[in-house]
């Protein structure tokens, strides 16, 4: 199973990388951006993630109330 973790916070990304390395986890790819309804330097759309990484079997989104906006995109 391959996991794509999308996280815009630099501190959380660094902590995630450290934890993954310490635990020998190798099936996680980190995208250091936020999921949004538009692509940008710090954001990526759900459709762009699917285009780059393939179909999604499971999706967990925490975007502080913008889930509807993202899913409509």
Number of C-alpha atoms within 10 A of each C-alpha: 5 9 13 14 15 18 19 16 12 11 10 12 18 12 11 16 16 12 12 14 11 9 9 9 10 10 10 14 13 14 17 18 20 19 26 19 19 13 15 12 7 14 18 19 19 19 18 13 16 11 10 9 13 10 10 11 6 6 6 6 12 10 13 6 9 13 14 10 11 17 13 8 11
